[in-house]
């Protein structure tokens, strides 16, 4: 059950990134671009989670995973501030 | 700085940025009344909420159930995108 949750998190975050960026390519809405870039970071976080928990169990990717997610989230907040000011 | 301290710092920053993003989406919803933004706001709120058990007890990761909150947030975002695409096609 739990490995399935890890895999689904990875797949759904990747699907979100793809949907948001393809939406941006069609509609050119900047919020979609920033959200898509954020989800690339979250997808990297979730893929590293799968590798960390399921494949390389003796090595910890904890800091790398969290940093990838933080990079994505910071890009999103940067985009919001850039578009609003 | 130990790995646990660094993780706690990064996790706290992540919580703050997720909640900030949720507030931005909430503001967009307030202005436009578009449920796409309301769903995104709630999803990012859930992503921020998910950081709390992970930060205070990193061993929660091995239990895995806390990631169901993350999965729910991503599913909500996919639902919001699908809903928005459908409403745009109808127009």
Backbone of each chain as nested JSON, in Angstrom:
{
  "chains": [
    {"id": "A", "residues": [
      {"number": 1, "name": "UNK", "atoms": {"N": [0.833, -1.217, 0.0], "CA": [0.0, 0.0, 0.0], "C": [0.861, 1.258, 0.0]}},
      {"number": 2, "name": "UNK", "atoms": {"N": [1.826, 1.337, 0.913], "CA": [2.636, 2.547, 1.035], "C": [3.519, 2.783, -0.194]}},
      {"number": 3, "name": "UNK", "atoms": {"N": [4.191, 1.776, -0.751], "CA": [4.931, 2.013, -2.008], "C": [4.04, 2.533, -3.125]}},
      {"number": 4, "name": "UNK", "atoms": {"N": [2.795, 2.078, -3.157], "CA": [1.854, 2.573, -4.17], "C": [1.584, 4.057, -3.957]}},
      {"number": 5, "name": "UNK", "atoms": {"N": [1.474, 4.47, -2.704], "CA": [1.252, 5.891, -2.389], "C": [2.431, 6.724, -2.874]}},
      {"number": 6, "name": "UNK", "atoms": {"N": [3.655, 6.247, -2.62], "CA": [4.845, 6.975, -3.088], "C": [4.826, 7.105, -4.616]}},
      {"number": 7, "name": "UNK", "atoms": {"N": [4.536, 6.005, -5.301], "CA": [4.53, 6.007, -6.777], "C": [3.43, 6.918, -7.311]}},
      {"number": 8, "name": "UNK", "atoms": {"N": [2.257, 6.864, -6.694], "CA": [1.154, 7.717, -7.139], "C": [1.466, 9.188, -6.932]}},
      {"number": 9, "name": "UNK", "atoms": {"N": [2.121, 9.519, -5.824], "CA": [2.541, 10.912, -5.596], "C": [3.453, 11.375, -6.728]}},
      {"number": 10, "name": "UNK", "atoms": {"N": [4.4, 10.521, -7.109], "CA": [5.317, 10.866, -8.199], "C": [4.586, 11.045, -9.516]}},
      {"number": 11, "name": "UNK", "atoms": {"N": [3.689, 10.131, -9.817], "CA": [2.975, 10.184, -11.094], "C": [2.013, 11.368, -11.154]}},
      {"number": 12, "name": "UNK", "atoms": {"N": [1.283, 11.616, -10.067], "CA": [0.311, 12.716, -10.084], "C": [1.008, 14.072, -10.129]}},
      {"number": 13, "name": "UNK", "atoms": {"N": [2.125, 14.221, -9.433], "CA": [2.841, 15.505, -9.48], "C": [3.404, 15.738, -10.88]}},
      {"number": 14, "name": "UNK", "atoms": {"N": [3.876, 14.67, -11.53], "CA": [4.365, 14.791, -12.911], "C": [3.214, 15.149, -13.854]}},
      {"number": 15, "name": "UNK", "atoms": {"N": [2.061, 14.513, -13.646], "CA": [0.883, 14.817, -14.46], "C": [0.456, 16.273, -14.284]}},
      {"number": 16, "name": "UNK", "atoms": {"N": [0.507, 16.769, -13.058], "CA": [0.174, 18.179, -12.794], "C": [1.124, 19.102, -13.556]}},
      {"number": 17, "name": "UNK", "atoms": {"N": [2.421, 18.806, -13.502], "CA": [3.414, 19.634, -14.198], "C": [3.139, 19.644, -15.701]}},
      {"number": 18, "name": "UNK", "atoms": {"N": [2.882, 18.469, -16.269], "CA": [2.638, 18.373, -17.708], "C": [1.362, 19.132, -18.085]}},
      {"number": 19, "name": "UNK", "atoms": {"N": [0.282, 18.944, -17.327], "CA": [-0.99, 19.623, -17.625], "C": [-0.844, 21.138, -17.533]}},
      {"number": 20, "name": "UNK", "atoms": {"N": [-0.155, 21.604, -16.494], "CA": [-0.017, 23.049, -16.301], "C": [0.841, 23.668, -17.408]}},
      {"number": 21, "name": "UNK", "atoms": {"N": [1.931, 23.011, -17.767], "CA": [2.804, 23.574, -18.803], "C": [2.161, 23.481, -20.191]}},
      {"number": 22, "name": "UNK", "atoms": {"N": [1.383, 22.43, -20.436], "CA": [0.696, 22.366, -21.74], "C": [-0.425, 23.406, -21.774]}},
      {"number": 23, "name": "UNK", "atoms": {"N": [-1.056, 23.668, -20.633], "CA": [-2.037, 24.747, -20.547], "C": [-1.4, 26.092, -20.821]}},
      {"number": 24, "name": "UNK", "atoms": {"N": [-0.193, 26.303, -20.305], "CA": [0.519, 27.552, -20.569], "C": [0.857, 27.678, -22.051]}},
      {"number": 25, "name": "UNK", "atoms": {"N": [1.256, 26.58, -22.691], "CA": [1.629, 26.651, -24.117], "C": [0.419, 27.011, -24.979]}},
      {"number": 26, "name": "UNK", "atoms": {"N": [-0.794, 26.658, -24.513], "CA": [-1.999, 26.982, -25.271], "C": [-2.539, 28.373, -24.955]}},
      {"number": 27, "name": "UNK", "atoms": {"N": [-2.579, 28.712, -23.662], "CA": [-3.279, 29.95, -23.266], "C": [-2.355, 31.1, -22.88]}},
      {"number": 28, "name": "UNK", "atoms": {"N": [-1.063, 30.787, -22.674], "CA": [-0.069, 31.806, -22.318], "C": [-0.434, 32.567, -21.036]}},
      {"number": 29, "name": "UNK", "atoms": {"N": [-1.093, 31.884, -20.101], "CA": [-1.378, 32.485, -18.799], "C": [-0.16, 32.264, -17.902]}},
      {"number": 30, "name": "UNK", "atoms": {"N": [0.392, 33.368, -17.364], "CA": [1.651, 33.279, -16.616], "C": [1.508, 32.454, -15.339]}},
      {"number": 31, "name": "UNK", "atoms": {"N": [0.307, 32.472, -14.736], "CA": [0.101, 31.685, -13.519], "C": [0.313, 30.202, -13.817]}},
      {"number": 32, "name": "UNK", "atoms": {"N": [-0.101, 29.759, -15.001], "CA": [0.1, 28.362, -15.392], "C": [1.587, 28.052, -15.539]}},
      {"number": 33, "name": "UNK", "atoms": {"N": [2.354, 29.014, -16.058], "CA": [3.799, 28.812, -16.209], "C": [4.46, 28.65, -14.845]}},
      {"number": 34, "name": "UNK", "atoms": {"N": [4.172, 29.57, -13.94], "CA": [4.806, 29.507, -12.615], "C": [4.368, 28.255, -11.853]}},
      {"number": 35, "name": "UNK", "atoms": {"N": [3.085, 27.911, -11.97], "CA": [2.601, 26.699, -11.307], "C": [3.251, 25.456, -11.903]}},
      {"number": 36, "name": "UNK", "atoms": {"N": [3.396, 25.433, -13.232], "CA": [4.043, 24.301, -13.902], "C": [5.488, 24.126, -13.463]}},
      {"number": 37, "name": "UNK", "atoms": {"N": [6.203, 25.25, -13.367], "CA": [7.59, 25.184, -12.911], "C": [7.669, 24.697, -11.468]}},
      {"number": 38, "name": "UNK", "atoms": {"N": [6.701, 25.147, -10.643], "CA": [6.641, 24.678, -9.254], "C": [6.468, 23.168, -9.22]}},
      {"number": 39, "name": "UNK", "atoms": {"N": [5.583, 22.665, -10.081], "CA": [5.312, 21.234, -10.048], "C": [6.448, 20.398, -10.626]}},
      {"number": 40, "name": "UNK", "atoms": {"N": [7.297, 20.999, -11.429], "CA": [8.517, 20.287, -11.845], "C": [9.38, 20.018, -10.612]}},
      {"number": 41, "name": "UNK", "atoms": {"N": [9.523, 21.032, -9.77], "CA": [10.267, 20.852, -8.515], "C": [9.613, 19.812, -7.608]}},
      {"number": 42, "name": "UNK", "atoms": {"N": [8.28, 19.847, -7.536], "CA": [7.572, 18.879, -6.689], "C": [7.671, 17.473, -7.277]}},
      {"number": 43, "name": "UNK", "atoms": {"N": [7.662, 17.368, -8.6], "CA": [7.805, 16.06, -9.247], "C": [9.197, 15.482, -8.973]}},
      {"number": 44, "name": "UNK", "atoms": {"N": [10.219, 16.329, -9.035], "CA": [11.585, 15.886, -8.707], "C": [11.626, 15.414, -7.257]}},
      {"number": 45, "name": "UNK", "atoms": {"N": [10.97, 16.183, -6.368], "CA": [10.887, 15.796, -4.951], "C": [10.261, 14.414, -4.796]}},
      {"number": 46, "name": "UNK", "atoms": {"N": [9.152, 14.174, -5.514], "CA": [8.447, 12.903, -5.374], "C": [9.203, 11.747, -6.017]}},
      {"number": 47, "name": "UNK", "atoms": {"N": [9.906, 12.017, -7.113], "CA": [10.709, 10.954, -7.732], "C": [11.869, 10.564, -6.83]}},
      {"number": 48, "name": "UNK", "atoms": {"N": [12.492, 11.556, -6.207], "CA": [13.562, 11.261, -5.255], "C": [13.011, 10.514, -4.041]}},
      {"number": 49, "name": "UNK", "atoms": {"N": [11.758, 10.843, -3.657], "CA": [11.104, 10.12, -2.555], "C": [10.975, 8.64, -2.896]}},
      {"number": 50, "name": "UNK", "atoms": {"N": [10.523, 8.346, -4.123], "CA": [10.382, 6.946, -4.548], "C": [11.742, 6.246, -4.535]}},
      {"number": 51, "name": "UNK", "atoms": {"N": [12.756, 6.921, -5.068], "CA": [14.1, 6.323, -5.092], "C": [14.621, 6.122, -3.672]}},
      {"number": 52, "name": "UNK", "atoms": {"N": [14.358, 7.094, -2.796], "CA": [14.841, 7.055, -1.418], "C": [14.195, 5.925, -0.623]}},
      {"number": 53, "name": "UNK", "atoms": {"N": [12.873, 5.801, -0.784], "CA": [12.114, 4.844, 0.042], "C": [12.078, 3.44, -0.547]}},
      {"number": 54, "name": "UNK", "atoms": {"N": [12.173, 3.347, -1.882], "CA": [11.957, 2.043, -2.516], "C": [13.22, 1.414, -3.107]}},
      {"number": 55, "name": "UNK", "atoms": {"N": [14.159, 2.243, -3.583], "CA": [15.315, 1.696, -4.294], "C": [16.59, 1.792, -3.438]}},
      {"number": 56, "name": "UNK", "atoms": {"N": [16.994, 3.03, -3.142], "CA": [18.251, 3.245, -2.397], "C": [17.938, 3.448, -0.914]}},
      {"number": 57, "name": "UNK", "atoms": {"N": [17.556, 2.39, -0.253], "CA": [17.085, 2.485, 1.137], "C": [18.216, 2.741, 2.134]}},
      {"number": 58, "name": "UNK", "atoms": {"N": [19.462, 2.51, 1.734], "CA": [20.585, 2.712, 2.656], "C": [21.129, 4.151, 2.603]}},
      {"number": 59, "name": "UNK", "atoms": {"N": [20.703, 4.918, 1.613], "CA": [21.152, 6.308, 1.458], "C": [19.947, 7.227, 1.672]}},
      {"number": 60, "name": "UNK", "atoms": {"N": [20.195, 8.398, 2.291], "CA": [19.104, 9.328, 2.53], "C": [19.177, 10.5, 1.561]}},
      {"number": 61, "name": "UNK", "atoms": {"N": [18.102, 10.717, 0.823], "CA": [17.997, 11.869, -0.075], "C": [17.156, 12.98, 0.562]}},
      {"number": 62, "name": "UNK", "atoms": {"N": [16.98, 12.913, 1.853], "CA": [16.039, 13.806, 2.558], "C": [16.29, 15.28, 2.24]}},
      {"number": 63, "name": "UNK", "atoms": {"N": [17.518, 15.736, 2.373], "CA": [17.832, 17.147, 2.15], "C": [17.637, 17.504, 0.682]}},
      {"number": 64, "name": "UNK", "atoms": {"N": [18.061, 16.624, -0.238], "CA": [17.91, 16.886, -1.672], "C": [16.443, 16.985, -2.059]}},
      {"number": 65, "name": "UNK", "atoms": {"N": [15.641, 16.072, -1.508], "CA": [14.208, 16.064, -1.805], "C": [13.551, 17.353, -1.353]}},
      {"number": 66, "name": "UNK", "atoms": {"N": [13.837, 17.699, -0.111], "CA": [13.22, 18.904, 0.468], "C": [13.678, 20.152, -0.274]}},
      {"number": 67, "name": "UNK", "atoms": {"N": [14.942, 20.165, -0.676], "CA": [15.476, 21.319, -1.426], "C": [14.795, 21.452, -2.776]}},
      {"number": 68, "name": "UNK", "atoms": {"N": [14.535, 20.339, -3.454], "CA": [13.859, 20.374, -4.759], "C": [12.448, 20.926, -4.613]}},
      {"number": 69, "name": "UNK", "atoms": {"N": [11.73, 20.465, -3.587], "CA": [10.379, 20.957, -3.35], "C": [10.404, 22.439, -2.994]}},
      {"number": 70, "name": "UNK", "atoms": {"N": [11.361, 22.837, -2.185], "CA": [11.472, 24.242, -1.784], "C": [11.796, 25.126, -2.985]}},
      {"number": 71, "name": "UNK", "atoms": {"N": [12.676, 24.646, -3.863], "CA": [12.991, 25.411, -5.074], "C": [11.738, 25.636, -5.916]}},
      {"number": 72, "name": "UNK", "atoms": {"N": [10.942, 24.593, -6.077], "CA": [9.697, 24.72, -6.833], "C": [8.741, 25.706, -6.192]}},
      {"number": 73, "name": "UNK", "atoms": {"N": [8.563, 25.605, -4.883], "CA": [7.629, 26.484, -4.182], "C": [8.106, 27.939, -4.21]}},
      {"number": 74, "name": "UNK", "atoms": {"N": [9.406, 28.146, -4.09], "CA": [9.956, 29.513, -4.131], "C": [9.75, 30.129, -5.522]}},
      {"number": 75, "name": "UNK", "atoms": {"N": [9.918, 29.319, -6.574], "CA": [9.678, 29.798, -7.947], "C": [8.238, 30.26, -8.088]}},
      {"number": 76, "name": "UNK", "atoms": {"N": [7.291, 29.512, -7.506], "CA": [5.876, 29.881, -7.584], "C": [5.614, 31.207, -6.881]}},
      {"number": 77, "name": "UNK", "atoms": {"N": [6.126, 31.352, -5.674], "CA": [5.928, 32.602, -4.913], "C": [6.608, 33.768, -5.626]}},
      {"number": 78, "name": "UNK", "atoms": {"N": [7.802, 33.521, -6.177], "CA": [8.492, 34.558, -6.963], "C": [7.607, 34.995, -8.131]}},
      {"number": 79, "name": "UNK", "atoms": {"N": [7.012, 34.039, -8.817], "CA": [6.144, 34.348, -9.949], "C": [4.943, 35.175, -9.534]}},
      {"number": 80, "name": "UNK", "atoms": {"N": [4.343, 34.815, -8.42], "CA": [3.192, 35.59, -7.93], "C": [3.581, 37.043, -7.662]}},
      {"number": 81, "name": "UNK", "atoms": {"N": [4.69, 37.221, -6.955], "CA": [5.124, 38.569, -6.595], "C": [5.504, 39.343, -7.86]}},
      {"number": 82, "name": "UNK", "atoms": {"N": [6.19, 38.696, -8.793], "CA": [6.606, 39.335, -10.044], "C": [5.399, 39.791, -10.863]}},
      {"number": 83, "name": "UNK", "atoms": {"N": [4.362, 38.964, -10.895], "CA": [3.195, 39.297, -11.707], "C": [2.322, 40.359, -11.055]}},
      {"number": 84, "name": "UNK", "atoms": {"N": [2.361, 40.455, -9.733], "CA": [1.45, 41.354, -9.059], "C": [2.013, 42.753, -8.853]}},
      {"number": 85, "name": "UNK", "atoms": {"N": [3.344, 42.856, -8.846], "CA": [3.95, 44.168, -8.581], "C": [4.305, 44.879, -9.884]}}
    ]},
    {"id": "B", "residues": [
      {"number": 1, "name": "UNK", "atoms": {"N": [25.774, 22.591, 11.428], "CA": [24.334, 22.273, 11.462], "C": [24.136, 20.799, 11.1]}},
      {"number": 2, "name": "UNK", "atoms": {"N": [23.415, 20.086, 11.91], "CA": [23.191, 18.663, 11.646], "C": [22.143, 18.492, 10.548]}},
      {"number": 3, "name": "UNK", "atoms": {"N": [22.045, 17.298, 10.025], "CA": [21.095, 17.035, 8.953], "C": [19.656, 17.257, 9.424]}},
      {"number": 4, "name": "UNK", "atoms": {"N": [19.383, 16.87, 10.652], "CA": [18.023, 17.032, 11.199], "C": [17.667, 18.521, 11.322]}},
      {"number": 5, "name": "UNK", "atoms": {"N": [18.637, 19.323, 11.775], "CA": [18.39, 20.768, 11.915], "C": [18.172, 21.408, 10.547]}},
      {"number": 6, "name": "UNK", "atoms": {"N": [19.007, 21.007, 9.578], "CA": [18.87, 21.537, 8.22], "C": [17.523, 21.138, 7.624]}},
      {"number": 7, "name": "UNK", "atoms": {"N": [17.132, 19.887, 7.853], "CA": [15.841, 19.416, 7.352], "C": [14.696, 20.208, 7.977]}},
      {"number": 8, "name": "UNK", "atoms": {"N": [14.784, 20.445, 9.287], "CA": [13.734, 21.21, 9.981], "C": [13.635, 22.622, 9.413]}},
      {"number": 9, "name": "UNK", "atoms": {"N": [14.782, 23.243, 9.129], "CA": [14.803, 24.594, 8.552], "C": [14.164, 24.6, 7.17]}},
      {"number": 10, "name": "UNK", "atoms": {"N": [14.601, 23.672, 6.301], "CA": [14.062, 23.604, 4.937], "C": [12.57, 23.286, 4.951]}},
      {"number": 11, "name": "UNK", "atoms": {"N": [12.18, 22.401, 5.844], "CA": [10.782, 22.022, 5.944], "C": [9.922, 23.19, 6.406]}},
      {"number": 12, "name": "UNK", "atoms": {"N": [10.444, 23.978, 7.345], "CA": [9.727, 25.169, 7.804], "C": [9.582, 26.188, 6.692]}},
      {"number": 13, "name": "UNK", "atoms": {"N": [10.649, 26.378, 5.903], "CA": [10.579, 27.294, 4.747], "C": [9.534, 26.799, 3.754]}},
      {"number": 14, "name": "UNK", "atoms": {"N": [9.5, 25.505, 3.539], "CA": [8.555, 24.91, 2.591], "C": [7.12, 25.109, 3.075]}},
      {"number": 15, "name": "UNK", "atoms": {"N": [6.887, 24.916, 4.359], "CA": [5.559, 25.144, 4.947], "C": [5.123, 26.581, 4.695]}},
      {"number": 16, "name": "UNK", "atoms": {"N": [6.044, 27.519, 4.964], "CA": [5.711, 28.936, 4.797], "C": [5.397, 29.271, 3.339]}},
      {"number": 17, "name": "UNK", "atoms": {"N": [6.191, 28.74, 2.403], "CA": [5.96, 29.06, 0.987], "C": [4.665, 28.419, 0.483]}},
      {"number": 18, "name": "UNK", "atoms": {"N": [4.352, 27.21, 0.937], "CA": [3.086, 26.589, 0.535], "C": [1.897, 27.406, 1.052]}},
      {"number": 19, "name": "UNK", "atoms": {"N": [1.959, 27.835, 2.29], "CA": [0.853, 28.614, 2.863], "C": [0.751, 29.979, 2.185]}},
      {"number": 20, "name": "UNK", "atoms": {"N": [1.883, 30.575, 1.839], "CA": [1.872, 31.843, 1.099], "C": [1.22, 31.651, -0.266]}},
      {"number": 21, "name": "UNK", "atoms": {"N": [1.586, 30.569, -0.955], "CA": [0.981, 30.27, -2.256], "C": [-0.522, 30.077, -2.113]}},
      {"number": 22, "name": "UNK", "atoms": {"N": [-0.928, 29.382, -1.042], "CA": [-2.35, 29.179, -0.789], "C": [-3.073, 30.514, -0.633]}},
      {"number": 23, "name": "UNK", "atoms": {"N": [-2.424, 31.447, 0.065], "CA": [-3.02, 32.774, 0.262], "C": [-3.121, 33.539, -1.038]}},
      {"number": 24, "name": "UNK", "atoms": {"N": [-2.113, 33.428, -1.895], "CA": [-2.16, 34.088, -3.2], "C": [-3.314, 33.534, -4.031]}},
      {"number": 25, "name": "UNK", "atoms": {"N": [-3.441, 32.211, -4.061], "CA": [-4.541, 31.613, -4.819], "C": [-5.886, 32.025, -4.227]}},
      {"number": 26, "name": "UNK", "atoms": {"N": [-5.938, 32.119, -2.9], "CA": [-7.169, 32.551, -2.24], "C": [-7.532, 33.96, -2.678]}},
      {"number": 27, "name": "UNK", "atoms": {"N": [-6.529, 34.815, -2.781], "CA": [-6.751, 36.194, -3.226], "C": [-7.27, 36.222, -4.664]}},
      {"number": 28, "name": "UNK", "atoms": {"N": [-6.677, 35.379, -5.53], "CA": [-7.149, 35.317, -6.916], "C": [-8.607, 34.847, -6.956]}},
      {"number": 29, "name": "UNK", "atoms": {"N": [-8.951, 33.886, -6.102], "CA": [-10.324, 33.421, -6.05], "C": [-11.256, 34.541, -5.602]}},
      {"number": 30, "name": "UNK", "atoms": {"N": [-10.823, 35.306, -4.621], "CA": [-11.591, 36.438, -4.107], "C": [-11.899, 37.451, -5.203]}},
      {"number": 31, "name": "UNK", "atoms": {"N": [-10.906, 37.687, -6.068], "CA": [-11.066, 38.682, -7.137], "C": [-11.913, 38.153, -8.283]}},
      {"number": 32, "name": "UNK", "atoms": {"N": [-11.69, 36.889, -8.665], "CA": [-12.3, 36.363, -9.884], "C": [-13.501, 35.45, -9.634]}},
      {"number": 33, "name": "UNK", "atoms": {"N": [-13.64, 34.922, -8.402], "CA": [-14.68, 33.943, -8.052], "C": [-14.588, 32.699, -8.942]}},
      {"number": 34, "name": "UNK", "atoms": {"N": [-13.387, 32.4, -9.424], "CA": [-13.153, 31.219, -10.254], "C": [-12.752, 30.066, -9.326]}},
      {"number": 35, "name": "UNK", "atoms": {"N": [-13.533, 28.969, -9.336], "CA": [-13.277, 27.876, -8.386], "C": [-11.935, 27.187, -8.639]}},
      {"number": 36, "name": "UNK", "atoms": {"N": [-11.352, 27.37, -9.821], "CA": [-10.02, 26.856, -10.133], "C": [-9.034, 27.339, -9.068]}},
      {"number": 37, "name": "UNK", "atoms": {"N": [-9.097, 28.631, -8.721], "CA": [-8.192, 29.204, -7.734], "C": [-8.526, 28.735, -6.32]}},
      {"number": 38, "name": "UNK", "atoms": {"N": [-9.827, 28.536, -6.04], "CA": [-10.229, 28.052, -4.705], "C": [-9.689, 26.647, -4.465]}},
      {"number": 39, "name": "UNK", "atoms": {"N": [-9.767, 25.796, -5.494], "CA": [-9.272, 24.423, -5.362], "C": [-7.753, 24.423, -5.204]}},
      {"number": 40, "name": "UNK", "atoms": {"N": [-7.068, 25.258, -5.992], "CA": [-5.617, 25.363, -5.872], "C": [-5.232, 25.865, -4.483]}},
      {"number": 41, "name": "UNK", "atoms": {"N": [-5.993, 26.841, -3.968], "CA": [-5.702, 27.381, -2.644], "C": [-5.8, 26.286, -1.579]}},
      {"number": 42, "name": "UNK", "atoms": {"N": [-6.859, 25.503, -1.657], "CA": [-7.046, 24.419, -0.686], "C": [-5.97, 23.356, -0.832]}},
      {"number": 43, "name": "UNK", "atoms": {"N": [-5.608, 23.039, -2.077], "CA": [-4.575, 22.021, -2.332], "C": [-3.224, 22.451, -1.747]}},
      {"number": 44, "name": "UNK", "atoms": {"N": [-2.863, 23.703, -1.944], "CA": [-1.588, 24.171, -1.397], "C": [-1.642, 24.272, 0.124]}},
      {"number": 45, "name": "UNK", "atoms": {"N": [-2.836, 24.556, 0.67], "CA": [-2.998, 24.53, 2.124], "C": [-2.735, 23.115, 2.652]}},
      {"number": 46, "name": "UNK", "atoms": {"N": [-3.255, 22.114, 1.943], "CA": [-3.023, 20.718, 2.34], "C": [-1.535, 20.364, 2.249]}},
      {"number": 47, "name": "UNK", "atoms": {"N": [-0.875, 20.839, 1.188], "CA": [0.561, 20.565, 1.045], "C": [1.343, 21.187, 2.202]}},
      {"number": 48, "name": "UNK", "atoms": {"N": [0.934, 22.376, 2.633], "CA": [1.585, 23.005, 3.782], "C": [1.309, 22.235, 5.067]}},
      {"number": 49, "name": "UNK", "atoms": {"N": [0.062, 21.812, 5.213], "CA": [-0.345, 21.056, 6.415], "C": [0.42, 19.744, 6.537]}},
      {"number": 50, "name": "UNK", "atoms": {"N": [0.716, 19.138, 5.377], "CA": [1.41, 17.861, 5.339], "C": [2.822, 17.974, 5.906]}},
      {"number": 51, "name": "UNK", "atoms": {"N": [3.403, 19.168, 5.85], "CA": [4.771, 19.377, 6.349], "C": [4.854, 19.246, 7.866]}},
      {"number": 52, "name": "UNK", "atoms": {"N": [3.743, 19.501, 8.574], "CA": [3.785, 19.51, 10.044], "C": [4.196, 18.153, 10.621]}},
      {"number": 53, "name": "UNK", "atoms": {"N": [3.499, 17.064, 10.311], "CA": [3.946, 15.777, 10.875], "C": [5.316, 15.357, 10.36]}},
      {"number": 54, "name": "UNK", "atoms": {"N": [5.652, 15.716, 9.121], "CA": [6.959, 15.336, 8.573], "C": [8.095, 16.084, 9.261]}},
      {"number": 55, "name": "UNK", "atoms": {"N": [7.838, 17.337, 9.654], "CA": [8.888, 18.133, 10.292], "C": [9.106, 17.693, 11.738]}},
      {"number": 56, "name": "UNK", "atoms": {"N": [8.013, 17.505, 12.465], "CA": [8.154, 17.195, 13.888], "C": [8.475, 15.732, 14.15]}},
      {"number": 57, "name": "UNK", "atoms": {"N": [8.198, 14.892, 13.178], "CA": [8.562, 13.489, 13.332], "C": [8.976, 12.928, 11.979]}},
      {"number": 58, "name": "UNK", "atoms": {"N": [10.254, 13.155, 11.564], "CA": [10.702, 12.704, 10.245], "C": [10.513, 11.203, 10.025]}},
      {"number": 59, "name": "UNK", "atoms": {"N": [10.391, 10.431, 11.082], "CA": [10.187, 8.985, 10.931], "C": [8.812, 8.664, 10.35]}},
      {"number": 60, "name": "UNK", "atoms": {"N": [7.922, 9.666, 10.335], "CA": [6.591, 9.486, 9.737], "C": [6.711, 9.055, 8.281]}},
      {"number": 61, "name": "UNK", "atoms": {"N": [7.848, 9.432, 7.683], "CA": [8.051, 9.114, 6.26], "C": [7.961, 7.624, 6.013]}},
      {"number": 62, "name": "UNK", "atoms": {"N": [8.525, 6.848, 6.941], "CA": [8.556, 5.398, 6.724], "C": [7.156, 4.81, 6.873]}},
      {"number": 63, "name": "UNK", "atoms": {"N": [6.287, 5.517, 7.584], "CA": [4.921, 5.007, 7.732], "C": [4.11, 5.298, 6.475]}},
      {"number": 64, "name": "UNK", "atoms": {"N": [4.418, 6.388, 5.836], "CA": [3.856, 6.611, 4.505], "C": [2.451, 7.152, 4.44]}},
      {"number": 65, "name": "UNK", "atoms": {"N": [1.671, 6.975, 5.49], "CA": [0.27, 7.391, 5.414], "C": [0.11, 8.902, 5.323]}},
      {"number": 66, "name": "UNK", "atoms": {"N": [1.089, 9.635, 5.835], "CA": [1.027, 11.091, 5.771], "C": [1.07, 11.57, 4.321]}},
      {"number": 67, "name": "UNK", "atoms": {"N": [1.648, 10.73, 3.423], "CA": [1.711, 11.106, 2.015], "C": [0.362, 11.022, 1.313]}},
      {"number": 68, "name": "UNK", "atoms": {"N": [-0.63, 10.45, 1.977], "CA": [-1.978, 10.449, 1.41], "C": [-2.517, 11.878, 1.318]}},
      {"number": 69, "name": "UNK", "atoms": {"N": [-2.109, 12.751, 2.25], "CA": [-2.522, 14.158, 2.2], "C": [-1.952, 14.801, 0.938]}},
      {"number": 70, "name": "UNK", "atoms": {"N": [-0.679, 14.511, 0.656], "CA": [-0.011, 15.041, -0.535], "C": [-0.704, 14.528, -1.797]}},
      {"number": 71, "name": "UNK", "atoms": {"N": [-1.024, 13.241, -1.804], "CA": [-1.693, 12.643, -2.957], "C": [-3.058, 13.291, -3.182]}},
      {"number": 72, "name": "UNK", "atoms": {"N": [-3.796, 13.533, -2.102], "CA": [-5.101, 14.204, -2.205], "C": [-4.947, 15.597, -2.809]}},
      {"number": 73, "name": "UNK", "atoms": {"N": [-3.929, 16.329, -2.371], "CA": [-3.688, 17.678, -2.904], "C": [-3.428, 17.628, -4.406]}},
      {"number": 74, "name": "UNK", "atoms": {"N": [-2.599, 16.685, -4.851], "CA": [-2.286, 16.577, -6.286], "C": [-3.528, 16.179, -7.091]}},
      {"number": 75, "name": "UNK", "atoms": {"N": [-4.33, 15.276, -6.526], "CA": [-5.558, 14.871, -7.215], "C": [-6.514, 16.055, -7.329]}},
      {"number": 76, "name": "UNK", "atoms": {"N": [-6.622, 16.855, -6.289], "CA": [-7.469, 18.063, -6.333], "C": [-7.0, 19.008, -7.433]}},
      {"number": 77, "name": "UNK", "atoms": {"N": [-5.688, 19.144, -7.585], "CA": [-5.149, 20.024, -8.62], "C": [-5.477, 19.484, -10.001]}},
      {"number": 78, "name": "UNK", "atoms": {"N": [-5.369, 18.19, -10.204], "CA": [-5.729, 17.591, -11.496], "C": [-7.22, 17.776, -11.776]}},
      {"number": 79, "name": "UNK", "atoms": {"N": [-8.038, 17.634, -10.75], "CA": [-9.485, 17.849, -10.893], "C": [-9.758, 19.302, -11.29]}},
      {"number": 80, "name": "UNK", "atoms": {"N": [-9.063, 20.239, -10.655], "CA": [-9.248, 21.665, -10.974], "C": [-8.875, 21.956, -12.419]}},
      {"number": 81, "name": "UNK", "atoms": {"N": [-7.771, 21.363, -12.884], "CA": [-7.332, 21.579, -14.273], "C": [-8.347, 20.989, -15.242]}},
      {"number": 82, "name": "UNK", "atoms": {"N": [-8.815, 19.777, -14.963], "CA": [-9.801, 19.132, -15.835], "C": [-11.101, 19.934, -15.869]}},
      {"number": 83, "name": "UNK", "atoms": {"N": [-11.519, 20.408, -14.702], "CA": [-12.752, 21.204, -14.605], "C": [-12.625, 22.499, -15.407]}},
      {"number": 84, "name": "UNK", "atoms": {"N": [-11.462, 23.144, -15.291], "CA": [-11.227, 24.398, -16.01], "C": [-11.213, 24.166, -17.522]}},
      {"number": 85, "name": "UNK", "atoms": {"N": [-10.566, 23.099, -17.964], "CA": [-10.51, 22.785, -19.398], "C": [-11.897, 22.503, -19.953]}},
      {"number": 86, "name": "UNK", "atoms": {"N": [-12.692, 21.796, -19.14], "CA": [-14.057, 21.485, -19.575], "C": [-14.905, 22.755, -19.694]}},
      {"number": 87, "name": "UNK", "atoms": {"N": [-14.769, 23.668, -18.733], "CA": [-15.574, 24.901, -18.773], "C": [-15.126, 25.798, -19.924]}},
      {"number": 88, "name": "UNK", "atoms": {"N": [-13.84, 25.767, -20.268], "CA": [-13.355, 26.565, -21.403], "C": [-13.849, 25.983, -22.722]}},
      {"number": 89, "name": "UNK", "atoms": {"N": [-13.933, 24.667, -22.818], "CA": [-14.427, 24.029, -24.051], "C": [-15.902, 24.362, -24.264]}},
      {"number": 90, "name": "UNK", "atoms": {"N": [-16.665, 24.438, -23.119], "CA": [-18.107, 24.741, -23.236], "C": [-18.321, 26.148, -23.753]}},
      {"number": 91, "name": "UNK", "atoms": {"N": [-17.388, 27.071, -23.355], "CA": [-17.516, 28.455, -23.821], "C": [-17.14, 28.537, -25.311]}}
    ]}
  ]
}
